[in-house]
Structure formats: C-alpha cells, structure tokens
Amino acid sequence: MYSQRNRELHKAIHNDYYAKVISCLDEGPKRERKKVLDQADGNGATPLTRAAYGGHNRIVAALLDRGAKIDEVNYEGSSPLIVACDNNKCETVELLLARGANIDFKTRVRYQNGFTPLLVACRHGHVDIVRLLLENGANINLGNYCTPLQCACRHENVEVVEFLLDREARTYSPDTLVAACYGGSVAVVRCLLARGVSITFRSREVAQTKPEIKALLDAAAQPRKRNLSHWINRIHLHVVGPRGDHQGSARHRILNCQHLARHLLSFLPHPPFRTKMRRRFRDSDADDTDSDEEDNFLVRFPPGPEAFFSAR
C-alpha cells in the first residue's frame, strides 16, 4: 500500500533532511511524485502534518509550493495548522497562516470533535500562538463543547486566561467559572472573580471538594447571596420531621416547609410580591382550628439548630 518513495519521503521529513525531500518530490515519474505529496504513512500522518509537527519550515514551504493540500487532515482529523499549534511551532503557524490555512478549522474525530487551532493553543498554554491567531482573525469564542477561555480555565493556564479576558472574551456563560473550579487553579478563579464573573450554584458545588477555591468563592459572594446559598444548601435539614410519631413527622414537614419559605421569601427583590406571598401563607394558617398549633409545635420540635437560621 505504501510505496518505497512514500517511506523515504516521510523518513526524510522526520529527520529534517531537506535535500532528500526535494529528491523525492522532484525526481521520477510525475504520477508517483503527485501521489506521495498528500499520502499518509503507516501512522496516519501526511507529509505536511509531519513537517508541521517537527517545525521544519523549509520542508513545509517546499510541500506547499508543489501543491500539497494545506488543510489535509491526519488520522486524528487535525490539520497541519492544528498540529503546529499543538506543538508550539510559532514560526510554522505563521507560515501556514500566510499561505492561507483555515484559521478556524475544526477537528472531525469523535473523541475531540470541534477542536480549533485556538482551542488547542489555549489548552497547552501557548500564549504566543494564541496572540498570533487572534491577530490574524481567529474567533475568540468559537468551540463546540467549550470556548477557548473555558478550555484555558480547565487546564489552569492563567496567563492565557488573562490574555483572553484582555481581548474581551465572552464571560457570561456560567460554565466559565465551573471549568476553572474543575481545573483547581486558585489563580484562575481569582482572575475570573476580579473580572466580575458570576458565582453560580454549580461552581459552588464543584468547589466543595477544593477548600481553597470554596473559601475564595465564599469571600467573593455578596452577604445576602451567601445567606441564600446557605439556606438552599441545607433545605434537606429543614424538611425532615422528628423521630417517632409518623403523624407528627408529617405535620412537622409541612410546618418546616412554610417556615423555610418565609425565610427564602425575604431574599426576593420586590417587596409587594413578598408581602403578597406572606399574606397567602398567613391566610392559609388562619384556616387551622387551633391558631397556636403551629407556634407550639415549632417550640417543641424546632426545625433545626439555631445556627442554621442565623445570617452568615
């Protein structure tokens, strides 16, 4: 399947043997020379992707001058530009862009579908290549499953994160801070919070196993939001009844739910709506035969420790 010329060409490219590459490309029948120009080797690499992998710019230029397809993919579905970005070959990236490579090319394989050159550079923290791609018009927010900013956050590349934020990368997605929490870099999380990225319930949930990040999120949250998050995270503690009498437990759950609802309503921003909801609860309580039943029951069986009801 693979000719002797194909094997010699790939070996010469791997060893950066320029004279041998030119010999394989220019000598012999035209049909054979044209055939090996974009033919992959046994490992699935094309001549151009192999040259880009090694940063052999003279060979890259020679292949392109003879008609090699600039966006021909290897076995991973990656173009030569993506391979050069992956291996931090800045001069090769510049050469390929000057020759017309697709700057927003997406990989087309199942396990890394949708990776662009910018995503690959952000994943590995290659700041110079990120800068070069953006200067040449790369889409700063393009990605199938994550944006370049989220990718840099996930892989703890704080320098790339700061650079993308300076270039006004999109930050309103809730997954941005979640990706940073998964990555576990305190510096990245602090950088995002300093730029005004919102703290979400999902980011708090991910940070539960990372004490430093959890403390950072708690310190950055507004006091009322900290209190609200405290209540929501402990709802299950307030809706369970005391052990023993099942009828008492059921009644206790109802009272606890109403008690919890009153506290949560205090966080609503519109007083008229809050007043209306409180009136509704008050009216429903008036239907009971004994108006003091709820208060007496809550005294006997408090919904939880007093610390749970205090603002934190």
C-alpha positions as CSV (number, residue, x, y, z in Angstrom):
1,M,0.0,0.0,0.0
2,Y,2.8,2.4,0.8
3,S,5.5,2.8,-1.8
4,Q,9.2,3.0,-1.3
5,R,9.0,6.7,-2.3
6,N,6.4,7.3,0.4
7,R,8.5,5.7,3.1
8,E,11.6,7.6,2.0
9,L,9.8,10.9,2.0
10,H,8.4,10.5,5.5
11,K,11.7,9.4,6.8
12,A,13.5,12.4,5.3
13,I,10.8,14.8,6.7
14,H,11.2,13.2,10.2
15,N,14.9,13.7,10.1
16,D,14.7,17.2,8.5
17,Y,16.7,16.0,5.5
18,Y,15.8,18.8,3.1
19,A,17.8,17.5,0.1
20,K,16.3,14.1,0.3
21,V,12.8,15.5,0.5
22,I,13.4,17.6,-2.7
23,S,14.7,14.5,-4.4
24,C,11.5,12.5,-3.5
25,L,9.3,15.4,-4.7
26,D,11.1,16.3,-7.9
27,E,12.6,13.1,-9.3
28,G,10.8,10.2,-11.0
29,P,7.5,9.9,-12.9
30,K,5.1,12.8,-12.3
31,R,2.3,10.4,-11.3
32,E,4.3,9.0,-8.5
33,R,5.5,12.4,-7.3
34,K,2.0,13.7,-7.2
35,K,0.7,10.6,-5.4
36,V,3.1,10.9,-2.4
37,L,2.5,14.6,-2.0
38,D,-0.5,14.1,0.3
39,Q,-0.3,10.4,1.0
40,A,-0.3,9.4,4.7
41,D,2.3,6.9,6.1
42,G,1.5,3.9,8.2
43,N,0.9,6.0,11.3
44,G,-1.7,8.2,9.5
45,A,0.4,11.3,9.2
46,T,0.5,13.2,5.9
47,P,3.8,14.8,4.7
48,L,2.6,18.3,5.6
49,T,1.4,17.4,9.1
50,R,4.7,15.6,9.8
51,A,6.7,18.6,8.7
52,A,4.5,20.9,10.8
53,Y,4.9,18.6,13.8
54,G,8.6,19.0,13.7
55,G,8.6,22.7,12.8
56,H,10.5,22.1,9.5
57,N,9.6,25.3,7.8
58,R,11.7,24.8,4.7
59,I,10.0,21.5,4.0
60,V,6.6,22.9,4.7
61,A,7.2,25.6,2.1
62,A,8.5,23.1,-0.4
63,L,5.5,20.9,0.0
64,L,3.1,23.8,-0.4
65,D,5.0,25.1,-3.4
66,R,4.4,21.8,-5.1
67,G,0.7,21.7,-4.4
68,A,0.2,19.9,-1.1
69,K,-3.3,20.5,0.4
70,I,-2.8,22.9,3.2
71,D,-5.8,21.6,5.3
72,E,-5.3,17.9,4.6
73,V,-6.0,16.1,7.9
74,N,-4.1,13.3,9.6
75,Y,-5.5,10.2,11.3
76,E,-6.7,12.3,14.2
77,G,-8.7,14.7,11.9
78,S,-6.2,17.5,12.6
79,S,-5.0,19.9,10.0
80,P,-1.3,20.9,9.7
81,L,-2.1,24.2,11.5
82,I,-3.6,22.5,14.5
83,V,-0.6,20.1,14.7
84,A,1.7,23.1,14.7
85,C,-0.3,24.9,17.4
86,D,-0.4,21.7,19.5
87,N,3.5,21.5,19.4
88,N,4.1,25.2,19.9
89,K,5.7,25.8,16.5
90,C,5.1,29.5,16.2
91,E,7.0,30.2,13.0
92,T,5.3,27.2,11.3
93,V,1.9,28.6,12.4
94,E,2.9,32.0,10.9
95,L,3.9,30.4,7.6
96,L,0.8,28.3,7.3
97,L,-1.4,31.3,8.0
98,A,0.4,33.3,5.4
99,R,-0.2,30.5,2.9
100,G,-4.0,30.5,3.6
101,A,-4.6,27.8,6.2
102,N,-8.1,27.8,7.7
103,I,-7.6,29.6,11.0
104,D,-10.9,28.3,12.4
105,F,-10.6,24.7,11.1
106,K,-12.3,22.1,13.4
107,T,-11.2,18.6,14.0
108,R,-13.6,15.9,12.9
109,V,-13.0,12.8,15.1
110,R,-15.3,11.5,17.8
111,Y,-13.2,12.0,20.9
112,Q,-12.0,15.6,20.2
113,N,-14.6,16.8,17.7
114,G,-14.6,20.6,17.2
115,F,-11.1,21.5,18.4
116,T,-9.9,24.6,16.6
117,P,-6.3,25.9,16.5
118,L,-7.1,28.5,19.1
119,L,-8.6,25.9,21.4
120,V,-5.5,23.7,21.1
121,A,-3.2,26.6,21.8
122,C,-5.2,27.6,24.9
123,R,-5.3,24.0,26.2
124,H,-1.5,23.8,26.2
125,G,-0.9,27.4,27.4
126,H,0.9,28.6,24.2
127,V,0.4,32.4,24.7
128,D,2.5,33.5,21.7
129,I,0.5,31.3,19.4
130,V,-2.8,32.5,21.0
131,R,-1.7,36.1,20.3
132,L,-0.7,35.2,16.7
133,L,-4.0,33.5,16.0
134,L,-6.1,36.4,17.4
135,E,-4.1,38.9,15.4
136,N,-4.9,37.0,12.3
137,G,-8.6,37.0,12.9
138,A,-9.3,33.8,14.9
139,N,-12.8,33.6,16.5
140,I,-12.1,34.1,20.2
141,N,-15.4,32.4,21.3
142,L,-15.6,29.5,18.7
143,G,-15.9,26.0,20.0
144,N,-18.3,23.1,20.0
145,Y,-18.3,22.0,23.7
146,C,-16.3,24.8,25.3
147,T,-14.9,28.2,24.4
148,P,-11.1,28.9,24.3
149,L,-11.5,30.8,27.6
150,Q,-13.2,27.8,29.3
151,C,-10.5,25.5,27.9
152,A,-7.7,27.6,29.3
153,C,-9.5,27.8,32.7
154,R,-10.0,24.0,32.8
155,H,-6.2,23.4,32.1
156,E,-5.1,26.1,34.6
157,N,-3.4,28.4,32.1
158,V,-3.7,31.6,34.0
159,E,-1.6,33.6,31.6
160,V,-3.8,32.6,28.6
161,V,-6.9,33.4,30.7
162,E,-5.7,36.9,31.4
163,F,-4.8,37.5,27.8
164,L,-8.2,36.3,26.6
165,L,-10.0,38.4,29.1
166,D,-8.0,41.4,28.0
167,R,-9.2,40.7,24.5
168,E,-12.8,40.7,25.8
169,A,-13.5,37.0,25.6
170,R,-17.1,36.1,26.4
171,T,-17.5,35.5,30.2
172,Y,-21.3,35.5,30.8
173,S,-21.5,31.7,30.3
174,P,-21.9,30.0,33.7
175,D,-19.6,27.2,32.6
176,T,-16.6,29.5,32.7
177,L,-16.2,29.6,36.4
178,V,-17.3,25.9,36.6
179,A,-14.4,25.0,34.3
180,A,-12.0,27.0,36.5
181,C,-13.2,25.2,39.6
182,Y,-12.8,21.8,37.9
183,G,-9.2,22.8,37.0
184,G,-8.5,23.6,40.6
185,S,-6.3,26.7,40.0
186,V,-6.8,29.4,42.7
187,A,-5.1,32.0,40.5
188,V,-7.5,31.3,37.6
189,V,-10.6,31.5,39.8
190,R,-9.3,34.7,41.4
191,C,-8.7,36.2,38.0
192,L,-12.3,35.4,36.9
193,L,-13.8,36.8,40.0
194,A,-11.8,40.0,39.7
195,R,-13.3,40.4,36.2
196,G,-16.8,40.2,37.6
197,V,-17.7,36.6,36.6
198,S,-20.9,35.5,38.4
199,I,-20.7,32.8,41.1
200,T,-23.3,30.0,40.3
201,F,-24.7,27.1,42.3
202,R,-22.9,24.7,40.0
203,S,-19.5,26.4,40.7
204,R,-20.1,26.2,44.4
205,E,-21.0,22.5,44.1
206,V,-17.8,21.7,42.2
207,A,-15.7,23.7,44.7
208,Q,-17.0,21.6,47.7
209,T,-14.0,19.3,47.4
210,K,-11.5,22.1,46.9
211,P,-11.2,24.1,50.2
212,E,-9.1,27.0,48.9
213,I,-11.4,27.7,46.0
214,K,-14.5,27.2,48.2
215,A,-13.2,29.8,50.6
216,L,-12.4,32.2,47.7
217,L,-16.0,31.9,46.4
218,D,-17.5,32.4,49.8
219,A,-15.4,35.5,50.3
220,A,-16.3,36.9,46.9
221,A,-20.0,36.4,47.2
222,Q,-22.3,39.2,48.4
223,P,-23.6,38.8,52.0
224,R,-27.2,38.2,51.0
225,K,-26.2,35.7,48.4
226,R,-24.1,33.8,50.9
227,N,-27.0,33.6,53.2
228,L,-29.4,32.5,50.5
229,S,-26.9,29.8,49.3
230,H,-26.6,28.7,52.9
231,W,-30.3,28.1,53.1
232,I,-30.6,26.4,49.8
233,N,-27.8,24.0,50.6
234,R,-29.5,23.0,53.8
235,I,-33.1,22.6,52.7
236,H,-33.0,18.9,53.4
237,L,-32.2,19.7,57.0
238,H,-35.4,21.7,57.5
239,V,-37.9,19.4,55.8
240,V,-37.4,16.3,57.9
241,G,-39.5,15.6,61.0
242,P,-38.6,14.3,64.4
243,R,-38.2,10.6,65.0
244,G,-41.1,8.7,66.5
245,D,-44.7,9.6,65.7
246,H,-45.3,9.4,61.9
247,Q,-48.3,11.8,62.1
248,G,-46.2,14.3,64.0
249,S,-43.4,13.9,61.4
250,A,-45.8,14.6,58.5
251,R,-47.2,17.7,60.2
252,H,-43.7,18.9,61.1
253,R,-42.6,18.7,57.5
254,I,-45.5,20.9,56.5
255,L,-44.7,23.5,59.1
256,N,-41.0,23.4,58.3
257,C,-41.6,24.0,54.6
258,Q,-43.8,27.0,55.4
259,H,-41.1,28.3,57.8
260,L,-38.4,27.8,55.2
261,A,-40.5,29.5,52.6
262,R,-40.9,32.6,54.7
263,H,-37.1,32.9,55.1
264,L,-36.5,32.4,51.4
265,L,-39.1,35.0,50.5
266,S,-37.1,37.6,52.4
267,F,-34.5,37.4,49.6
268,L,-36.9,38.4,46.9
269,P,-36.1,41.8,45.5
270,H,-39.7,43.1,45.2
271,P,-41.5,43.9,48.5
272,P,-45.1,43.9,47.1
273,F,-44.7,40.4,45.8
274,R,-43.1,39.3,49.0
275,T,-45.9,40.9,51.0
276,K,-48.5,39.2,48.9
277,M,-46.8,35.8,49.4
278,R,-46.6,36.3,53.1
279,R,-50.3,37.2,53.2
280,R,-51.0,34.0,51.4
281,F,-49.2,32.0,54.0
282,R,-50.9,33.9,56.8
283,D,-54.3,33.3,55.3
284,S,-53.6,29.6,54.9
285,D,-52.5,29.4,58.5
286,A,-55.8,31.0,59.6
287,D,-57.8,28.0,58.4
288,D,-56.4,25.8,61.1
289,T,-58.7,25.1,64.1
290,D,-56.1,26.0,66.6
291,S,-54.3,29.2,65.6
292,D,-51.5,28.5,68.1
293,E,-50.9,24.9,67.0
294,E,-48.0,25.8,64.6
295,D,-46.2,28.0,67.1
296,N,-46.5,25.5,69.9
297,F,-45.3,22.7,67.6
298,L,-42.3,24.7,66.4
299,V,-41.3,25.3,70.0
300,R,-41.5,21.6,70.8
301,F,-39.8,20.5,67.6
302,P,-37.6,23.3,66.3
303,P,-36.8,22.8,62.5
304,G,-33.0,22.8,63.1
305,P,-30.2,24.3,65.2
306,E,-30.3,28.0,65.8
307,A,-27.1,28.4,63.8
308,F,-28.9,27.4,60.6
309,F,-31.3,30.4,60.9
310,S,-28.6,33.0,61.6
311,A,-27.2,35.0,58.7
312,R,-23.6,34.1,57.7
